[in-house]
Amino acid sequence: MKVLHLDSGIFLEQSVSRQVSQNIVNKLKEKQDITLVHRDLVANPVPHLAADELLAEEKPLIDELVKELLDADTLVIGAPMYNFTIPTQLKAWFDRVLQAGVTFKYTEQGPQGLVNDKKVYIASGRGGIYSQGEAQAMDHQESYLKQVLAFIGITDVTIIRAEGMNMGDEPRQQGFKEAEQEIETI
């Protein structure tokens, strides 16, 4: 199985999403042999998309990122919530791989995803609780990820969430415990 592992947490050593995404990768390794491509979008950032790159004939970075996506059977995306959405580093990656005619196409019935038969695990790290209650309306992180992945045809998405990380020791421990329990079911 080919796994594409993306990390986008800016706190390299303390990142909750990095810890959870690595635990997901470790669980996948326990289950079967994998070929792993790890792309750290913080240590080796993808620049923000510019018009000249998008309009260029030659698109080496876009081609490389799209190939990694298309070659993968499974994606593990470490995606913390920053200001109610995903990090800009991860958004820059999506800006490259959402390519009309390659990962989606427009039809008379609307857009159609061209990236099919992939499994995605999202390692979601959150300082507060956004999966329920009034704060749920502020979740533009997990909802965005599910929508953008579905747009290119990926609908088999499992979110492994560690939230409440900045609410004290007990909620933090509970958040990690719940994430680990979900990882065990992979």
Backbone as JSON, one array per atom type, in Angstrom:
{
  "sequence": "MKVLHLDSGIFLEQSVSRQVSQNIVNKLKEKQDITLVHRDLVANPVPHLAADELLAEEKPLIDELVKELLDADTLVIGAPMYNFTIPTQLKAWFDRVLQAGVTFKYTEQGPQGLVNDKKVYIASGRGGIYSQGEAQAMDHQESYLKQVLAFIGITDVTIIRAEGMNMGDEPRQQGFKEAEQEIETI",
  "N": [[0.84, -1.17, 0.0], [0.54, 2.21, -0.84], [1.29, 5.12, 0.85], [0.6, 8.48, 1.37], [1.77, 10.87, 3.42], [0.96, 13.79, 4.93], [2.06, 16.56, 6.72], [1.17, 19.43, 8.59], [1.3, 20.94, 10.88], [2.53, 23.69, 12.64], [4.07, 23.74, 14.92], [6.66, 21.97, 15.43], [7.71, 20.01, 17.3], [5.8, 19.96, 19.37], [3.36, 19.57, 18.23], [0.06, 18.49, 18.08], [-1.44, 17.39, 15.96], [0.61, 16.34, 14.4], [1.62, 14.34, 16.1], [-0.62, 12.66, 16.27], [-1.05, 12.03, 13.55], [1.33, 10.66, 12.97], [1.01, 8.47, 14.65], [-1.13, 7.26, 13.38], [0.06, 6.53, 10.93], [1.96, 4.73, 11.97], [0.23, 2.73, 12.9], [-0.87, 1.85, 10.48], [1.45, 0.77, 9.37], [1.82, -1.39, 11.08], [-0.26, -3.02, 10.3], [0.17, -3.72, 7.6], [2.5, -3.97, 4.83], [3.89, -0.95, 3.8], [4.54, 1.64, 1.43], [5.96, 4.64, 1.96], [5.46, 8.09, 1.5], [6.46, 10.99, 2.82], [5.48, 14.22, 3.31], [6.41, 17.11, 4.6], [4.9, 19.95, 5.19], [5.63, 22.19, 6.52], [8.35, 22.13, 7.3], [9.38, 21.89, 4.74], [8.09, 23.97, 2.94], [5.36, 24.46, 0.64], [5.17, 26.96, -1.66], [2.89, 29.78, -1.63], [0.32, 29.85, -4.05], [0.84, 31.36, -7.19], [-0.1, 33.48, -9.92], [1.55, 33.35, -12.23], [2.72, 30.83, -12.02], [0.5, 29.13, -12.13], [-0.44, 29.65, -14.68], [1.64, 28.88, -16.29], [3.32, 26.93, -18.83], [4.99, 24.76, -18.16], [4.8, 22.99, -15.2], [6.34, 22.09, -12.78], [6.33, 21.71, -9.89], [3.59, 21.52, -9.27], [2.97, 19.29, -10.87], [4.54, 17.33, -9.58], [3.37, 17.23, -6.99], [0.73, 16.5, -7.59], [1.19, 14.0, -8.78], [2.2, 12.56, -6.56], [-0.14, 12.51, -5.03], [-1.95, 11.11, -6.75], [-0.62, 8.67, -7.01], [-0.82, 7.55, -4.49], [-2.44, 5.22, -2.32], [-3.58, 5.6, 0.09], [-4.11, 8.44, 2.15], [-2.68, 10.28, 4.77], [-3.4, 12.91, 6.66], [-2.12, 15.38, 8.54], [-3.69, 17.78, 10.22], [-4.0, 20.56, 11.87], [-6.29, 22.78, 13.61], [-6.25, 26.12, 12.92], [-7.2, 29.24, 13.79], [-9.87, 28.6, 13.22], [-9.77, 27.18, 10.83], [-7.82, 25.43, 8.3], [-4.18, 25.17, 8.31], [-2.21, 27.59, 6.49], [-0.16, 26.44, 5.08], [-1.07, 23.88, 4.39], [-3.26, 24.58, 2.87], [-1.94, 25.76, 0.69], [-0.9, 23.46, -0.49], [-3.27, 22.12, -1.26], [-4.15, 24.04, -3.1], [-2.43, 23.53, -5.19], [-2.95, 20.84, -5.94], [-5.59, 20.71, -6.7], [-6.59, 20.59, -9.67], [-8.04, 21.48, -12.59], [-9.26, 19.25, -15.0], [-7.43, 17.35, -14.32], [-7.5, 16.5, -11.55], [-10.11, 17.01, -11.1], [-13.06, 17.67, -13.05], [-15.12, 19.84, -15.02], [-18.51, 19.42, -15.72], [-21.67, 19.21, -17.52], [-23.4, 18.69, -15.49], [-22.19, 19.77, -13.35], [-19.19, 20.07, -11.24], [-16.94, 17.25, -11.29], [-15.25, 14.85, -9.47], [-12.03, 13.39, -10.04], [-10.31, 11.79, -8.71], [-10.28, 8.85, -7.37], [-11.16, 6.0, -5.27], [-9.54, 6.12, -2.94], [-8.35, 6.18, 0.39], [-8.65, 8.28, 3.2], [-7.17, 9.5, 6.12], [-7.66, 11.86, 8.5], [-5.81, 13.62, 10.75], [-6.83, 15.44, 13.2], [-6.19, 18.2, 15.08], [-7.12, 20.21, 17.83], [-7.46, 23.11, 19.8], [-9.68, 23.82, 21.34], [-13.11, 22.7, 21.88], [-14.81, 21.76, 19.16], [-16.45, 20.02, 17.88], [-18.99, 19.77, 18.7], [-21.85, 21.44, 20.17], [-22.2, 25.06, 20.54], [-19.85, 26.06, 19.41], [-19.4, 24.51, 17.21], [-20.3, 25.64, 14.86], [-18.2, 27.21, 14.11], [-16.35, 25.6, 12.94], [-14.37, 25.39, 10.37], [-12.47, 23.86, 9.48], [-12.38, 20.87, 9.59], [-14.74, 20.55, 8.13], [-14.13, 21.94, 5.76], [-11.97, 20.36, 4.82], [-13.24, 17.86, 4.31], [-15.04, 18.68, 2.31], [-13.37, 19.7, 0.23], [-11.86, 17.46, -0.39], [-13.9, 15.71, -1.25], [-14.67, 17.12, -3.49], [-12.67, 16.52, -5.33], [-13.15, 13.88, -5.6], [-12.69, 12.14, -3.48], [-14.12, 10.41, -1.01], [-14.02, 8.63, 1.06], [-13.34, 9.19, 4.01], [-11.86, 9.4, 7.14], [-11.99, 10.96, 10.19], [-9.78, 11.51, 12.73], [-9.8, 12.73, 15.75], [-8.31, 14.95, 18.04], [-9.23, 16.9, 20.44], [-9.74, 19.83, 22.53], [-7.28, 20.41, 23.49], [-6.02, 22.65, 24.57], [-7.3, 23.19, 26.91], [-6.63, 22.52, 29.46], [-5.07, 20.01, 31.62], [-6.62, 17.61, 32.06], [-8.74, 17.61, 30.0], [-6.97, 17.57, 27.81], [-5.58, 15.13, 28.09], [-7.8, 13.44, 27.83], [-8.57, 14.03, 25.2], [-6.35, 13.03, 23.73], [-6.57, 10.34, 24.47], [-9.04, 9.58, 23.36], [-8.45, 9.91, 20.64], [-6.43, 7.98, 20.32], [-7.9, 5.66, 20.84], [-9.58, 5.61, 18.59], [-7.64, 5.29, 16.6], [-6.79, 2.72, 17.12], [-8.83, 1.24, 15.99], [-8.35, 1.16, 13.32]],
  "CA": [[0.0, 0.0, 0.0], [1.27, 3.47, -0.91], [0.73, 6.1, 1.77], [1.09, 9.85, 1.33], [1.6, 11.46, 4.75], [1.15, 15.24, 4.92], [2.04, 17.24, 8.02], [1.08, 20.88, 8.44], [1.37, 21.61, 12.17], [3.71, 24.56, 12.65], [4.89, 23.45, 16.11], [7.22, 20.68, 15.01], [7.84, 19.03, 18.39], [4.64, 19.94, 20.24], [2.15, 19.5, 17.41], [-0.88, 17.4, 18.33], [-1.78, 16.74, 14.69], [1.78, 15.55, 13.99], [1.66, 13.14, 16.93], [-1.72, 11.78, 15.88], [-0.83, 11.52, 12.19], [2.4, 9.66, 13.04], [0.42, 7.27, 15.25], [-1.93, 6.62, 12.32], [1.03, 5.88, 10.03], [2.5, 3.57, 12.68], [-0.81, 1.68, 12.92], [-0.93, 1.31, 9.12], [2.65, -0.06, 9.22], [1.58, -2.63, 11.82], [-1.26, -3.83, 9.6], [0.62, -4.2, 6.3], [3.67, -3.3, 4.27], [3.53, 0.29, 3.11], [5.53, 2.53, 0.86], [5.57, 5.92, 2.55], [5.97, 9.38, 1.07], [6.13, 11.98, 3.86], [5.68, 15.6, 2.88], [6.27, 18.04, 5.71], [4.57, 21.22, 4.54], [6.21, 23.27, 7.31], [9.81, 22.04, 7.13], [9.62, 22.12, 3.31], [6.8, 24.53, 2.53], [4.93, 24.7, -0.73], [4.85, 28.4, -1.7], [1.53, 30.14, -2.0], [0.12, 29.81, -5.49], [0.92, 32.62, -7.92], [-0.7, 33.41, -11.24], [2.5, 32.93, -13.25], [2.88, 29.37, -11.92], [-0.72, 28.47, -12.58], [-0.6, 29.85, -16.12], [2.84, 28.43, -16.99], [3.26, 25.67, -19.58], [5.66, 23.77, -17.33], [4.37, 23.12, -13.81], [7.03, 20.97, -12.12], [5.88, 21.45, -8.52], [2.21, 21.03, -9.36], [3.02, 17.92, -11.4], [5.09, 16.46, -8.55], [2.4, 17.05, -5.92], [-0.4, 15.74, -8.13], [1.65, 12.61, -8.94], [2.21, 11.94, -5.23], [-1.54, 12.27, -4.66], [-2.53, 10.07, -7.6], [0.07, 7.4, -6.75], [-1.12, 7.05, -3.15], [-3.68, 4.49, -2.04], [-4.08, 6.16, 1.35], [-3.53, 9.7, 2.59], [-2.76, 10.63, 6.17], [-3.24, 14.36, 6.65], [-2.06, 16.04, 9.84], [-4.32, 19.08, 9.95], [-4.5, 21.27, 13.04], [-7.16, 23.93, 13.4], [-5.71, 27.44, 13.22], [-8.18, 30.29, 13.54], [-11.1, 27.96, 12.74], [-9.6, 26.53, 9.53], [-6.57, 24.7, 8.15], [-2.99, 26.01, 8.14], [-1.97, 28.08, 5.12], [0.75, 25.5, 4.41], [-1.9, 22.83, 3.81], [-4.06, 25.23, 1.82], [-1.07, 25.9, -0.48], [-0.84, 22.13, -1.11], [-4.54, 21.92, -1.96], [-4.19, 24.94, -4.27], [-1.65, 22.9, -6.27], [-3.46, 19.55, -6.41], [-6.9, 20.88, -7.31], [-6.26, 20.98, -11.04], [-9.09, 21.16, -13.55], [-8.84, 18.32, -16.05], [-6.5, 16.37, -13.76], [-8.08, 15.92, -10.33], [-11.55, 17.21, -11.24], [-13.45, 18.27, -14.32], [-16.43, 20.44, -15.05], [-19.45, 18.77, -16.63], [-22.96, 19.9, -17.56], [-24.06, 18.46, -14.2], [-21.36, 20.39, -12.31], [-17.86, 19.48, -11.13], [-16.84, 15.82, -11.01], [-13.93, 14.46, -9.0], [-11.34, 12.38, -10.84], [-9.41, 11.04, -7.83], [-11.2, 7.9, -6.74], [-10.63, 4.8, -4.63], [-8.49, 6.46, -1.97], [-8.76, 6.3, 1.79], [-7.99, 9.4, 3.86], [-7.26, 9.68, 7.56], [-7.31, 13.22, 8.9], [-5.43, 13.78, 12.14], [-7.32, 16.77, 13.51], [-5.84, 18.71, 16.41], [-7.86, 21.43, 18.13], [-7.27, 23.6, 21.16], [-10.98, 23.8, 22.02], [-14.07, 21.67, 21.46], [-15.56, 22.29, 18.02], [-17.23, 18.95, 17.25], [-20.35, 19.81, 19.24], [-22.2, 22.68, 20.85], [-22.24, 26.31, 19.78], [-18.59, 26.27, 18.68], [-19.4, 23.69, 15.99], [-20.51, 26.54, 13.71], [-16.92, 27.82, 13.75], [-15.47, 24.6, 12.34], [-14.13, 25.52, 8.93], [-11.28, 23.02, 9.29], [-12.79, 19.53, 9.16], [-15.75, 20.68, 7.08], [-13.41, 22.3, 4.53], [-11.21, 19.21, 4.34], [-14.17, 16.89, 3.72], [-15.6, 19.23, 1.08], [-12.37, 19.82, -0.83], [-11.52, 16.09, -0.8], [-15.04, 15.22, -2.03], [-14.66, 17.84, -4.77], [-11.79, 15.81, -6.27], [-13.61, 12.5, -5.72], [-12.32, 11.32, -2.32], [-15.21, 10.46, -0.03], [-13.75, 7.69, 2.16], [-12.56, 10.04, 4.91], [-12.02, 9.18, 8.57], [-11.36, 12.0, 11.0], [-9.34, 11.11, 14.06], [-9.78, 14.05, 16.35], [-7.84, 15.21, 19.4], [-9.61, 18.29, 20.71], [-9.65, 20.25, 23.93], [-5.86, 20.33, 23.82], [-5.58, 23.84, 25.31], [-8.3, 23.43, 27.95], [-6.16, 21.96, 30.73], [-4.48, 18.66, 31.56], [-7.61, 16.54, 31.95], [-9.28, 17.55, 28.64], [-5.89, 17.2, 26.89], [-5.4, 13.67, 28.19], [-8.99, 12.81, 27.28], [-8.5, 14.18, 23.75], [-5.39, 12.05, 23.22], [-7.11, 9.0, 24.71], [-10.08, 9.32, 22.35], [-7.77, 9.75, 19.35], [-5.75, 6.67, 20.33], [-8.93, 4.61, 20.72], [-9.99, 5.58, 17.2], [-6.54, 4.74, 15.82], [-6.79, 1.26, 17.33], [-9.85, 0.59, 15.16], [-7.92, 1.16, 11.92]],
  "C": [[0.89, 1.24, 0.0], [0.55, 4.51, -0.07], [1.41, 7.45, 1.54], [0.74, 10.49, 2.67], [1.95, 12.94, 4.66], [1.1, 15.76, 6.35], [2.01, 18.73, 7.81], [1.06, 21.64, 9.76], [2.65, 22.41, 12.3], [4.6, 24.32, 13.86], [5.46, 22.05, 15.96], [7.24, 19.65, 16.13], [6.57, 18.89, 19.23], [3.32, 19.72, 19.5], [1.31, 18.26, 17.72], [-1.18, 16.66, 17.03], [-0.62, 15.9, 14.17], [1.87, 14.25, 14.8], [0.59, 12.15, 16.48], [-1.5, 11.21, 14.48], [0.28, 10.47, 12.18], [1.88, 8.36, 13.66], [-0.46, 6.52, 14.24], [-1.01, 5.87, 11.36], [1.61, 4.64, 10.69], [1.5, 2.43, 12.71], [-0.93, 1.05, 11.53], [0.26, 0.39, 8.86], [2.49, -1.39, 9.94], [0.69, -3.58, 11.03], [-0.75, -4.43, 8.29], [1.89, -3.47, 5.88], [3.2, -2.05, 3.55], [4.78, 0.92, 2.5], [5.08, 3.93, 1.26], [6.26, 7.09, 1.85], [5.51, 10.37, 2.14], [6.47, 13.36, 3.34], [5.37, 16.5, 4.07], [6.11, 19.43, 5.12], [5.05, 22.44, 5.33], [7.72, 23.29, 7.13], [10.21, 22.32, 5.68], [8.34, 22.69, 2.7], [6.62, 24.61, 1.02], [4.56, 26.18, -0.77], [3.38, 28.63, -2.02], [1.45, 30.24, -3.52], [0.14, 31.22, -6.08], [0.4, 32.41, -9.33], [0.27, 32.9, -12.29], [2.74, 31.42, -13.21], [1.67, 28.65, -12.48], [-0.89, 28.55, -14.09], [0.58, 29.33, -16.95], [2.58, 27.12, -17.74], [3.83, 24.53, -18.74], [5.28, 24.03, -15.87], [5.02, 22.03, -12.97], [6.55, 20.67, -10.7], [4.45, 20.92, -8.49], [2.2, 19.59, -9.83], [3.51, 16.93, -10.34], [4.06, 16.18, -7.44], [1.19, 16.24, -6.38], [-0.02, 14.27, -8.3], [1.68, 11.88, -7.6], [0.79, 11.6, -4.78], [-2.12, 11.1, -5.44], [-1.9, 8.7, -7.35], [-0.33, 6.77, -5.43], [-2.44, 6.27, -3.14], [-4.39, 5.12, -0.85], [-3.36, 7.46, 1.64], [-3.72, 9.82, 4.09], [-2.43, 12.11, 6.24], [-3.26, 14.87, 8.08], [-2.51, 17.47, 9.67], [-4.81, 19.71, 11.25], [-5.48, 22.37, 12.64], [-6.42, 25.19, 13.85], [-6.76, 28.47, 12.84], [-9.39, 29.76, 12.77], [-10.98, 27.27, 11.38], [-8.25, 25.81, 9.48], [-5.39, 25.66, 8.05], [-2.8, 26.43, 6.68], [-1.04, 27.14, 4.36], [-0.03, 24.37, 3.74], [-2.78, 23.39, 2.7], [-3.23, 25.41, 0.55], [-0.93, 24.57, -1.22], [-2.12, 21.87, -1.89], [-4.64, 22.81, -3.2], [-3.42, 24.35, -5.45], [-2.33, 21.64, -6.81], [-4.89, 19.63, -6.95], [-6.69, 21.46, -8.69], [-7.36, 20.51, -11.98], [-8.53, 20.29, -14.67], [-7.9, 17.24, -15.55], [-7.1, 15.7, -12.53], [-9.6, 16.16, -10.25], [-11.82, 17.75, -12.63], [-14.85, 18.87, -14.17], [-17.28, 19.72, -16.09], [-20.73, 19.6, -16.66], [-23.71, 19.75, -16.25], [-23.28, 19.11, -13.05], [-20.01, 19.7, -12.23], [-17.92, 18.0, -10.76], [-15.41, 15.51, -10.61], [-13.35, 13.34, -9.83], [-10.38, 11.53, -10.01], [-10.3, 10.11, -7.01], [-10.43, 6.78, -6.05], [-9.43, 5.09, -3.73], [-9.12, 6.55, -0.6], [-7.97, 7.45, 2.39], [-8.25, 9.33, 5.36], [-6.81, 11.1, 7.85], [-7.02, 13.21, 10.39], [-5.73, 15.23, 12.51], [-6.96, 17.14, 14.94], [-6.51, 20.06, 16.63], [-7.66, 21.83, 19.58], [-8.55, 23.56, 21.98], [-11.83, 22.65, 21.54], [-14.94, 22.28, 20.37], [-16.41, 21.23, 17.33], [-18.68, 18.95, 17.72], [-20.6, 21.17, 19.88], [-22.14, 23.88, 19.93], [-20.98, 26.53, 18.93], [-18.53, 25.47, 17.38], [-19.58, 24.55, 14.73], [-19.22, 27.19, 13.25], [-15.94, 26.84, 13.12], [-15.43, 24.77, 10.83], [-12.88, 24.72, 8.57], [-11.72, 21.65, 8.75], [-13.82, 19.6, 8.04], [-15.1, 21.04, 5.74], [-12.68, 21.09, 3.96], [-12.12, 18.17, 3.69], [-14.71, 17.39, 2.39], [-14.59, 19.26, -0.05], [-11.94, 18.42, -1.3], [-12.65, 15.5, -1.65], [-15.07, 15.86, -3.41], [-13.78, 17.13, -5.79], [-12.1, 14.31, -6.3], [-13.29, 11.6, -4.54], [-13.37, 11.48, -1.24], [-15.01, 9.5, 1.15], [-12.78, 8.37, 3.13], [-12.89, 9.7, 6.36], [-11.28, 10.28, 9.31], [-11.04, 11.42, 12.37], [-8.97, 12.4, 14.78], [-9.21, 14.01, 17.77], [-8.16, 16.67, 19.67], [-9.63, 18.56, 22.2], [-8.22, 20.31, 24.41], [-5.35, 21.52, 24.64], [-6.53, 24.18, 26.46], [-7.9, 22.86, 29.31], [-5.7, 20.53, 30.57], [-5.52, 17.57, 31.33], [-8.25, 16.48, 30.55], [-8.22, 17.14, 27.61], [-5.67, 15.7, 26.89], [-6.59, 12.93, 27.59], [-8.98, 12.89, 25.75], [-7.53, 13.19, 23.11], [-5.92, 10.63, 23.36], [-8.15, 8.64, 23.65], [-9.46, 9.13, 20.97], [-7.11, 8.38, 19.27], [-6.75, 5.53, 20.21], [-9.41, 4.49, 19.28], [-8.9, 4.97, 16.32], [-6.49, 3.23, 15.95], [-7.79, 0.54, 16.45], [-9.48, 0.54, 13.67], [-7.58, -0.27, 11.5]]
}
